[in-house]
């Protein structure tokens, strides 16, 4: 087992490394830090910016946003792990910075954190500063990590991967604070917004421990208490995350996650070509590229690092790295192609959530960089024989020669310079010159490719609202027709700025949330299946039924072609038709009659269509005992916060107050001090029965899952504080 460097030898190199990483990040993101540019590509602009901005505005109002009433007729917010609200950097940055600056710094700081994490991990393994720096750039600027900024929670989560293994090594060496470090960094990774990657990190930790058990000698066995500490650290990390984890488990069971997951695919052997030629399958800014964007250049971590990894394998140099885990991770990254995913889903709890074998890539790249570092250590520190020099030149020439056969190994200048530097690095006797040439080769190989994927637009893209908003003067939800939703999945335009500007002007989901408007469809793999089904299945019947459904759902504006009489076209010069529905219902109103709900939504839709049911006056109610006639009331709704609503319903007689706001566990209704049953209306929405003389209802979203999870999270936080302040040796 490797020993860490003495503290006195490491402080100076750590300081130099931190300064160099800061300089590199400042150079890489100079247009964002010093200029007027911002991240826009794919989900960064179409999902995370609008939803995080919405949550940040709620947070600045002193509210923890448990519920989002503005999206999809109301949907859980904190329970969606992608909102990352148990992850301190997100609420902290959004509390003190503007939404744009918070968004930018989350990405920039976590890219820096990934570089630092690998540095401290490698140094903790006993590698030299030169080799560790090489490995940090290999991992931190591998194209999978760079592309992860397009799905920011992926970058946030990946940035903690090397820190988890740094902390694991502290436990394996029985160092002071090992339990605290592993528990904390694992908890942060799990909270960062992409829990499936934290889950896979846990499996990789298991692989590493099994490898250590296999390789440990009888004189120096891995102690049972060490394994116990690792298990307890993982349990405490999970316990901290129950503040969102328990609500998420509740959310997952009521979502259409599996439907959304069907859009994903596994990697295959052709994707391995990207380890040599990163844009073999096209560049996302190329006119011939059609996605998937997130997996472009999947395996590329620089040809110099690949040459070192292969050299180390041929020379059998690996002693510190767990080299046997690498082929396993490679196979798992191709799990769908090899049929391994199906096997793991059948036998491994939770693996059904791993809907893409490419989720293994960050771990595979960590191991690749780790093994390249070990080879670099030998490469820099030992003089080579003539046979070894010839072998190195042959290996490098073979790798670059095969790469040249691919479609896009260019730019040719950087490609050639990287080759020349790498060949010379194996020839020159000076260690400093050898390291300089090796670093130059890596920069030429990774630099131009990584920079080309740092895709930005001017900040005005977010700051200037879409033109159509000035035409939407009435309150109410925005609805995107199914053809518009399908077209939103693919951007269209002669170039990237034009394509994104066109998408912005169409006000694609989830842009309305960033502009203070409410939207019916939500661009998300996590959607509540009941309200989602109601909103789209309702339009599978007659035109008259569709119109009544639009009215009931408080859909004021329709984007896309509408066939309904009485709709008012919105006059504007944009790329999409928009019309106003002048008869949209308010979100809360009373009805004259309720009918007992049938066994399923389809039967009730068919009945409503046959009987020309008017959703303004009638509804289906789950509780058949409340099937009766009611009196109308004058209704006004007053949102207090995203989690609280006050509704006034003035009038006489017994009334049934209904809404087009989603029913969900955790919503409670109070009439005065009396808690009143929340009725399930039309299979998906909320309502309350009000007796004569009752004129006000208060709704509160107080899910039990959140309260239990918050209590457990606070317990773990208190434990960490005690360990940190008391410096307990665990």
C-alpha positions in Angstrom: 0.0 0.0 0.0 1.4 3.4 -1.0 2.4 6.0 1.6 1.6 9.6 1.3 4.4 12.2 0.9 5.6 13.9 4.1 3.7 17.1 4.7 6.9 19.3 4.6 7.6 18.0 1.1 4.1 18.5 -0.2 3.1 22.0 0.9 5.2 23.9 -1.6 4.2 21.7 -4.6 0.6 21.9 -3.5 0.6 25.7 -3.5 2.3 25.8 -6.9 -0.2 23.3 -8.3 -3.2 25.3 -7.0 -1.8 28.5 -8.6 -1.2 26.7 -11.9 -4.7 25.2 -11.9 -6.2 28.6 -11.2 -4.3 30.0 -14.1 -5.3 27.2 -16.4 -9.0 27.6 -15.5 -8.8 31.3 -15.9 -7.3 30.9 -19.3 -9.8 28.2 -20.4 -12.8 30.2 -19.2 -11.4 33.7 -19.9 -14.4 34.7 -22.0 -16.7 33.9 -19.1 -14.6 35.3 -16.3 -13.3 38.4 -18.0 -15.6 38.8 -20.9 -19.4 38.8 -21.5 -20.0 35.1 -22.4 -21.9 32.4 -20.7 -22.6 28.6 -21.0 -25.5 27.7 -23.2 -25.0 24.3 -24.8 -27.8 21.7 -24.7 -29.3 21.2 -21.2 -27.3 24.0 -19.7 -29.6 26.6 -21.3 -32.7 24.5 -22.0 -33.1 23.0 -18.5 -30.7 23.9 -15.7 -30.5 27.7 -16.2 -34.3 28.3 -16.1 -35.0 25.9 -13.3 -32.1 26.9 -11.1 -32.9 30.5 -11.7 -36.5 29.8 -10.6 -35.3 28.1 -7.4 -32.8 30.8 -6.7 -35.4 33.5 -6.8 -37.5 31.5 -4.3 -34.5 31.1 -2.1 -33.8 34.8 -2.0 -37.4 35.2 -0.8 -36.4 33.1 2.3 -38.2 30.0 1.0 -36.9 26.5 0.6 -38.6 25.5 -2.7 -40.1 22.2 -2.0 -42.7 22.6 -4.7 -42.7 24.4 -8.1 -46.3 25.6 -8.9 -45.2 27.1 -12.2 -44.2 23.9 -14.1 -46.4 21.0 -15.2 -49.4 22.1 -13.2 -47.2 21.9 -10.1 -44.4 19.4 -9.4 -41.9 18.6 -6.7 -38.8 20.8 -6.8 -36.4 19.8 -4.0 -37.3 16.1 -4.6 -35.8 16.3 -8.1 -32.1 15.6 -7.5 -31.1 17.7 -10.5 -32.1 20.8 -8.6 -29.2 19.9 -6.1 -30.8 21.9 -3.2 -29.1 19.7 -0.5 -25.8 20.5 -2.1 -24.5 23.6 -0.3 -22.7 25.4 -3.3 -26.0 25.7 -5.2 -28.2 27.5 -2.6 -25.2 29.5 -1.3 -24.2 30.8 -4.7 -27.8 31.5 -5.8 -28.4 33.3 -2.5 -25.5 35.8 -3.0 -25.0 36.1 -6.7 -27.2 36.9 -9.7 -28.6 33.8 -11.5 -26.2 34.2 -14.4 -23.1 34.6 -12.2 -24.1 31.8 -9.9 -24.7 29.5 -12.9 -21.3 30.4 -14.4 -19.3 30.0 -11.2 -20.8 26.7 -10.3 -19.4 25.3 -13.6 -16.0 27.0 -13.3 -15.3 26.2 -9.7 -16.3 22.6 -10.1 -14.0 22.1 -13.1 -11.2 23.5 -10.9 -12.3 21.2 -8.1 -12.0 18.1 -10.4 -8.4 19.2 -11.2 -7.5 19.7 -7.6 -9.1 16.4 -6.6 -7.0 14.4 -8.9 -3.9 16.2 -7.8 -4.4 15.5 -4.2 -5.4 11.9 -5.0 -2.2 11.3 -7.0 0.0 13.0 -4.5 -1.6 10.9 -1.7 -0.5 7.8 -3.7 3.1 9.0 -3.5 3.5 10.1 -7.1 5.8 13.0 -8.0 4.4 16.5 -8.6 5.3 16.3 -12.3 3.4 13.0 -12.9 0.5 14.1 -10.7 0.1 17.4 -12.7 0.1 15.4 -15.9 -2.6 13.2 -14.6 -4.7 16.1 -13.3 -4.8 17.6 -16.8 -5.5 14.2 -18.4 -8.5 13.7 -16.2 -9.7 17.3 -15.8 -9.5 18.2 -19.5 -10.6 14.8 -20.8 -13.4 15.6 -23.2 -16.0 13.8 -21.3 -15.3 16.0 -18.3 -15.3 19.2 -20.4 -18.5 18.2 -22.2 -20.1 17.6 -18.8 -20.6 21.3 -18.4 -23.4 20.9 -20.9 -25.2 19.0 -18.2 -24.0 20.9 -15.2 -25.0 18.4 -12.5 -22.8 15.8 -14.3 -19.8 18.1 -13.9 -20.7 18.9 -10.3 -20.9 15.2 -9.5 -17.8 14.1 -11.5 -15.7 16.8 -9.8 -16.0 14.7 -6.5 -14.9 11.4 -8.0 -11.2 11.8 -7.4 -11.9 13.2 -3.9 -13.9 10.0 -3.0 -10.8 7.9 -3.9 -8.5 10.3 -2.1 -10.6 9.9 1.1 -10.8 6.1 0.5 -7.0 5.9 0.6 -7.0 7.8 3.9 -9.2 5.1 5.4 -7.1 2.3 3.8 -4.0 3.8 5.3 -5.8 4.2 8.6 -5.0 7.9 8.7 -6.6 10.3 11.1 -9.9 11.8 9.7 -10.3 9.1 7.0 -13.9 8.3 8.1 -14.9 12.0 8.2 -13.4 12.7 4.8 -15.0 9.8 3.0 -18.3 10.4 4.6 -18.3 14.1 3.7 -17.0 13.9 0.2 -19.3 11.0 -0.7 -22.3 12.9 0.7 -21.4 15.9 -1.3 -21.0 13.9 -4.5 -24.4 12.3 -3.9 -26.0 15.7 -3.3 -24.5 17.3 -6.4 -27.4 16.4 -8.6 -26.5 13.2 -10.5 -27.0 10.5 -8.0 -26.5 7.7 -10.5 -22.9 8.7 -10.8 -22.5 8.6 -7.1 -24.0 5.2 -7.1 -21.5 4.0 -9.7 -18.7 5.6 -7.7 -19.9 3.4 -4.8 -19.6 0.3 -7.0 -16.2 1.4 -8.1 -15.1 1.8 -4.5 -16.3 -1.8 -4.0 -14.2 -2.9 -6.9 -11.2 -1.1 -5.5 -11.7 -2.7 -2.0 -12.0 -6.1 -3.6 -8.8 -5.5 -5.5 -7.0 -4.5 -2.3 -8.3 -7.6 -0.6 -7.1 -9.7 -3.5 -3.6 -8.1 -3.6 -3.0 -7.6 0.1 -0.5 -10.0 1.5 -0.9 -12.2 4.6 1.6 -10.0 6.4 -0.4 -6.8 5.6 -4.1 -7.8 5.3 -6.9 -5.4 4.9 -8.5 -5.2 8.3 -12.2 -5.9 8.8 -12.7 -2.6 10.8 -11.4 -0.7 7.7 -14.1 -2.2 5.6 -16.6 -1.4 8.4 -15.5 2.3 8.3 -16.0 2.4 4.5 -19.5 0.9 4.9 -20.4 3.3 7.8 -19.1 6.3 5.7 -21.3 5.3 2.8 -24.3 5.0 5.1 -23.7 8.4 6.7 -23.4 9.9 3.2 -26.7 8.4 2.3 -28.3 9.5 5.5 -27.3 13.2 4.9 -28.9 13.0 1.5 -32.2 11.6 2.7 -33.4 15.3 2.9 -34.0 15.0 -0.8 -33.6 11.2 -1.1 -36.8 10.3 0.7 -38.9 12.8 -1.3 -37.1 11.6 -4.5 -38.1 8.0 -3.8 -41.7 9.2 -3.4 -41.4 11.2 -6.6 -39.8 8.4 -8.6 -42.7 6.1 -8.0 -45.2 8.7 -9.3 -43.1 9.8 -12.2 -42.8 8.7 -15.8 -39.0 8.3 -15.4 -38.9 5.0 -17.3 -40.6 6.6 -20.3 -38.0 9.3 -20.4 -35.2 6.8 -19.9 -36.2 5.0 -23.1 -34.6 7.9 -25.1 -31.1 6.9 -24.0 -28.8 4.3 -25.6 -25.7 2.4 -24.6 -22.2 2.9 -26.0 -20.8 0.5 -28.5 -17.4 -0.6 -29.9 -17.5 2.2 -32.6 -17.5 4.7 -29.7 -14.1 3.4 -28.7 -12.7 5.1 -31.8 -13.1 8.4 -30.0 -10.2 7.5 -27.7 -8.0 8.2 -30.8 -10.0 10.6 -32.9 -12.3 12.6 -30.6 -14.6 13.9 -33.4 -14.7 10.6 -35.4 -18.5 10.7 -35.0 -18.8 14.4 -35.7 -18.4 17.7 -33.8 -21.5 19.2 -32.2 -20.9 22.4 -34.1 -20.6 20.6 -37.4 -23.5 20.7 -39.8 -23.4 16.9 -40.2 -23.7 16.2 -36.4 -27.1 15.2 -34.9 -26.2 14.1 -31.4 -26.3 12.8 -28.8 -24.4 15.9 -27.7 -23.5 14.7 -24.2 -21.6 11.7 -25.4 -19.5 13.3 -28.1 -15.8 12.5 -27.8 -16.6 10.0 -25.0 -13.3 8.2 -24.5 -10.8 10.9 -25.5 -8.3 11.8 -22.8 -5.3 12.7 -25.0 -3.2 10.5 -27.2 -0.1 11.1 -25.0 -1.9 9.6 -21.9 -3.2 6.7 -24.1 0.4 6.0 -25.2 1.6 6.0 -21.6 -1.2 3.7 -20.5 -0.4 1.2 -23.3 3.4 1.5 -22.6 2.8 0.8 -18.9 0.6 -2.3 -19.8 3.3 -3.7 -22.2 6.1 -3.1 -19.6 4.0 -4.3 -16.7 4.7 -1.2 -14.7 1.5 -0.9 -12.7 2.1 -1.4 -9.0 0.2 1.4 -7.2 -2.8 1.6 -9.5 -5.5 -1.1 -9.4 -4.9 -2.0 -13.0 -7.3 -5.0 -12.9 -10.3 -2.7 -12.4 -9.6 -0.8 -15.6 -10.7 -3.5 -18.0 -13.8 -4.1 -15.9 -14.8 -0.4 -16.1 -14.1 -0.5 -19.9 -16.5 -3.5 -20.2 -19.1 -1.8 -18.1 -18.9 1.4 -20.2 -19.9 -0.9 -23.1 -22.5 -2.7 -21.0 -25.3 -2.5 -23.5 -23.2 -3.8 -26.3 -21.9 -6.8 -24.3 -25.3 -7.5 -22.7 -23.8 -6.9 -19.2 -26.3 -4.1 -18.3 -29.3 -6.6 -18.5 -27.4 -9.0 -16.3 -26.6 -6.3 -13.7 -30.1 -4.9 -13.6 -31.4 -8.4 -12.8 -29.0 -9.0 -9.9 -27.8 -5.6 -8.6 -30.2 -3.5 -6.6 -30.6 0.0 -8.0 -28.8 -0.7 -11.3 -32.1 -0.3 -13.2 -31.5 3.5 -12.8 -28.3 3.2 -14.8 -30.0 3.9 -18.2 -26.7 4.6 -20.1 -23.5 2.5 -19.9 -21.7 5.8 -20.6 -22.3 6.8 -17.0 -19.2 4.8 -16.2 -17.0 7.0 -18.3 -15.8 9.4 -15.5 -14.6 6.4 -13.5 -13.0 4.8 -16.4 -11.1 8.1 -17.2 -10.0 8.4 -13.6 -8.4 4.9 -13.8 -6.9 5.7 -17.2 -5.3 8.9 -15.8 -4.2 7.1 -12.7 -2.4 4.4 -14.7 -1.0 7.0 -17.1 0.5 8.8 -14.1 2.2 5.6 -12.8 3.7 5.1 -16.3 4.7 8.7 -16.4 6.5 8.3 -13.1 8.6 5.6 -14.5 8.9 7.3 -17.9 10.4 10.5 -16.3 12.6 8.8 -13.8 14.5 6.1 -15.7 17.0 6.2 -18.6 15.9 4.1 -21.5 17.8 1.5 -23.5 18.0 1.7 -27.3 15.4 -1.1 -27.5 13.0 0.8 -25.3 13.5 4.0 -27.3 12.7 2.2 -30.5 9.7 0.5 -28.9 8.4 3.9 -27.7 8.8 5.5 -31.1 7.0 2.5 -32.7 4.1 2.7 -30.2 3.6 6.4 -30.6 3.9 6.2 -34.4 1.3 3.3 -34.4 -1.2 5.2 -32.3 -0.9 8.4 -34.3 -0.8 6.5 -37.6 -4.0 4.7 -36.9 -5.6 8.0 -35.7 -4.7 9.6 -39.0 -6.8 7.0 -40.8 -9.9 8.4 -39.1 -12.0 11.1 -40.6 -11.1 14.0 -38.3 -7.7 13.8 -36.5 -7.2 17.5 -37.3 -6.2 20.3 -36.8 -3.1 18.9 -38.5 -0.8 21.4 -36.9 -1.6 20.4 -33.3 -1.7 16.8 -34.3 1.8 16.9 -35.8 3.3 18.9 -32.9 1.8 16.5 -30.4 3.4 13.6 -32.2 6.8 15.2 -32.5 6.9 16.2 -28.8 5.8 12.8 -27.7 8.5 11.0 -29.8 11.2 13.4 -28.6 10.0 12.9 -25.0 11.1 9.3 -25.3 14.5 10.2 -26.8 15.9 13.1 -24.8 17.9 12.2 -21.6 17.0 15.2 -19.5 14.1 14.6 -17.1 13.0 18.2 -17.2 13.1 18.3 -21.0 11.3 15.0 -21.1 8.5 16.3 -18.8 8.2 19.5 -20.7 7.9 17.7 -24.0 5.3 15.3 -22.5 3.2 18.2 -21.2 3.5 20.0 -24.5 2.3 16.9 -26.3 -0.7 16.6 -23.9 -1.6 20.3 -24.4 -1.4 20.0 -28.2 -3.5 16.9 -28.1 -6.2 17.9 -25.5 -6.0 21.7 -25.7 -7.5 22.4 -29.1 -10.2 19.7 -28.8 -11.3 20.8 -25.3 -11.3 24.4 -26.3 -13.6 23.7 -29.3 -16.1 22.2 -26.9 -16.2 25.1 -24.5 -19.3 26.4 -26.3 -20.5 29.9 -25.2 -22.8 32.7 -26.3 -23.0 36.4 -25.2 -24.8 36.9 -21.9 -27.5 38.9 -23.7 -28.8 35.5 -24.8 -30.2 35.1 -21.3 -30.6 38.8 -20.3 -32.8 39.9 -23.3 -36.2 38.2 -23.0 -37.8 36.5 -26.0 -39.7 38.9 -28.1 -43.0 37.0 -27.9 -43.2 37.7 -24.1 -44.2 41.3 -24.8 -47.3 40.0 -26.6 -48.5 37.7 -23.8 -50.3 40.1 -21.6 -52.7 37.8 -19.8 -51.9 35.4 -16.9 -52.2 31.7 -17.5 -50.2 28.7 -18.5 -48.2 28.3 -21.7 -48.8 25.1 -23.7 -46.6 23.7 -26.4 -48.3 21.4 -28.9 -46.8 17.9 -29.3 -45.2 18.8 -32.7 -43.5 21.8 -31.0 -42.3 19.6 -28.2 -40.9 17.1 -30.6 -39.1 19.8 -32.6 -37.6 21.2 -29.3 -35.4 18.1 -29.0 -33.4 19.1 -32.1 -32.0 22.6 -32.7 -32.3 24.0 -36.2 -30.2 26.8 -37.8 -27.3 27.5 -40.1 -25.0 27.8 -37.2 -25.0 27.4 -33.4 -25.9 31.0 -32.4 -28.7 31.1 -35.0 -30.1 27.8 -33.8 -30.1 28.8 -30.2 -31.6 32.2 -30.9 -34.4 30.5 -32.9 -35.0 28.1 -29.9 -35.1 31.1 -27.6 -37.6 33.0 -29.7 -39.9 29.9 -29.8 -39.8 30.1 -26.0 -39.0 26.4 -25.8 -39.5 24.7 -22.4 -38.3 25.4 -19.8 -37.6 29.0 -20.8 -41.0 30.4 -19.5 -39.8 29.6 -15.9 -36.8 31.9 -16.4 -39.1 34.6 -17.6 -41.6 34.5 -14.7 -44.3 32.5 -16.7 -46.0 29.2 -16.1 -45.8 26.3 -18.5 -47.7 23.1 -18.9 -45.2 20.7 -20.4 -41.8 20.4 -18.7 -38.6 19.4 -20.5 -37.5 16.8 -18.0 -37.1 13.0 -17.7 -38.9 13.3 -14.3 -42.5 14.3 -14.7 -45.5 13.3 -12.7 -47.2 10.7 -14.7 -50.8 11.4 -13.7 -50.9 15.1 -14.6 -48.6 14.4 -17.6 -51.1 11.7 -18.9 -54.1 14.0 -18.3 -52.6 16.9 -20.2 -51.8 14.8 -23.3 -54.3 12.0 -23.4 -57.2 14.5 -23.1 -56.5 15.7 -26.6 -56.9 12.2 -28.1 -60.7 12.6 -28.4 -63.0 15.1 -30.1 -62.0 18.7 -30.9 -64.7 19.8 -28.4 -63.3 17.7 -25.6 -59.8 19.0 -26.4 -61.0 22.6 -26.1 -62.7 22.0 -22.8 -59.5 20.3 -21.5 -57.5 23.4 -22.5 -59.9 25.6 -20.7 -59.9 23.5 -17.5 -56.0 23.4 -17.4 -55.8 27.2 -17.4 -53.9 27.1 -20.7 -53.9 30.7 -21.9 -51.4 30.6 -24.7 -50.8 27.8 -27.2 -47.5 27.5 -29.1 -48.0 25.7 -32.4 -50.9 25.4 -34.8 -54.3 25.5 -33.0 -57.6 24.4 -34.6 -60.0 25.9 -32.1 -62.6 28.4 -32.9 -62.4 31.6 -31.0 -58.7 31.5 -30.4 -57.0 34.8 -31.0 -53.8 34.7 -33.1 -50.9 36.6 -31.5 -49.5 39.1 -34.1 -45.7 38.9 -34.0 -42.9 38.2 -36.5 -41.5 35.1 -34.7 -40.8 31.6 -36.1 -43.8 29.9 -34.5 -47.6 30.4 -34.4 -48.9 31.5 -31.0 -52.6 32.0 -30.1 -54.5 33.0 -27.0 -57.3 31.0 -25.4 -59.8 33.6 -24.2 -61.9 31.1 -22.2 -59.2 29.6 -20.0 -60.5 28.8 -16.5 -58.7 30.2 -13.4 -56.6 27.6 -11.5 -59.1 27.4 -8.7 -62.9 27.5 -9.1 -66.0 25.7 -7.9 -68.2 23.3 -9.8 -71.9 22.4 -9.8 -71.7 18.7 -10.0 -69.2 15.8 -9.3 -69.2 12.2 -10.5 -67.5 9.2 -9.0 -64.2 8.6 -10.8 -64.0 5.4 -12.8 -61.3 2.8 -12.7 -59.0 4.6 -15.1 -58.5 7.9 -16.8 -59.3 6.6 -20.3 -62.8 5.4 -19.4 -63.6 8.8 -17.8 -62.2 10.7 -20.8 -64.4 8.5 -23.1 -67.5 9.2 -20.9 -66.7 12.9 -20.7 -66.4 13.0 -24.5 -69.7 11.1 -25.1 -71.7 13.2 -22.6 -70.1 16.6 -23.7 -69.0 17.0 -20.1 -68.2 20.6 -19.2 -65.1 20.7 -17.0 -66.1 24.3 -15.9 -69.1 22.9 -14.1 -68.5 19.2 -13.6 -65.6 17.0 -12.5 -64.7 13.4 -11.5 -63.9 12.9 -7.8 -62.1 9.9 -6.4 -64.1 9.8 -3.2 -67.5 8.5 -4.4 -69.2 9.6 -1.2 -68.8 13.2 -2.4 -70.6 12.6 -5.6 -73.4 15.2 -5.5 -74.5 18.7 -6.5 -72.8 21.8 -5.1 -73.2 25.6 -5.1 -71.0 28.0 -7.0 -68.8 30.4 -5.2 -66.7 33.5 -6.2 -63.1 32.2 -5.9 -59.8 34.1 -5.6 -56.4 32.4 -5.1 -53.5 34.1 -3.3 -50.1 32.3 -3.6 -48.2 32.9 -0.3 -45.1 31.0 -1.4 -44.3 28.1 -3.7 -45.2 25.8 -0.8 -48.3 27.7 0.5 -51.6 28.9 -1.0 -54.6 30.7 0.4 -57.9 30.4 -1.5 -61.0 32.5 -0.8 -64.4 31.0 -1.9 -67.2 33.4 -1.0 -70.8 32.4 -1.2 -73.5 30.3 0.4 -74.1 26.5 0.5 -71.9 23.5 0.2 -69.2 23.9 -2.4 -66.6 21.8 -4.1 -63.5 23.8 -4.7 -61.4 22.3 -7.5 -58.2 23.1 -9.3 -55.9 22.3 -12.2 -53.0 22.1 -9.7 -51.5 18.6 -9.2 -52.5 16.5 -6.3 -49.4 15.0 -4.5 -48.6 13.5 -1.2 -47.7 16.1 1.3 -50.3 18.7 0.4 -52.5 19.5 3.4 -55.7 21.7 3.5 -57.0 23.6 6.5 -60.3 25.3 6.9 -59.7 27.5 10.0 -57.9 25.2 12.4 -59.5 22.1 11.0 -57.5 19.9 8.6 -59.7 19.0 5.7 -59.2 16.0 3.3 -57.6 17.0 0.0 -59.8 15.4 -2.7 -58.4 13.8 -5.9 -60.1 15.6 -8.8 -60.1 14.2 -12.4 -57.5 11.6 -11.5 -54.7 14.1 -11.1 -55.6 17.4 -9.4 -56.5 18.9 -6.1 -59.8 19.9 -4.6 -61.6 20.5 -1.2 -65.2 20.2 -0.1 -66.3 23.4 1.8 -69.4 23.5 4.0 -71.8 26.4 4.3 -70.2 29.3 6.1 -66.7 28.3 5.3 -65.0 30.8 3.0 -61.2 30.3 3.2 -58.9 27.4 2.7 -55.1 27.3 3.4 -53.0 24.8 1.5 -49.5 23.8 2.7 -47.0 21.5 1.1 -45.3 19.8 4.1 -44.3 16.3 3.0 -43.4 13.9 5.8 -40.5 12.5 3.7 -38.8 15.9 3.7 -39.3 16.4 7.5 -37.8 13.0 8.3 -35.0 13.4 5.8 -34.2 16.9 7.1 -33.9 15.6 10.7 -31.5 12.8 9.6 -29.5 15.2 7.5 -29.1 17.5 10.5 -28.0 14.6 12.6 -25.2 13.7 10.1 -24.2 17.4 9.9 -23.9 17.5 13.7 -21.8 14.3 13.6 -19.4 15.9 11.1 -19.1 19.0 13.2 -18.3 16.9 16.2 -15.7 14.9 14.3 -14.1 18.0 12.8 -14.0 20.1 16.0 -13.2 17.1 18.3 -10.7 15.7 15.9 -11.8 12.2 16.8 -9.5 9.6 15.3 -11.9 7.8 13.0 
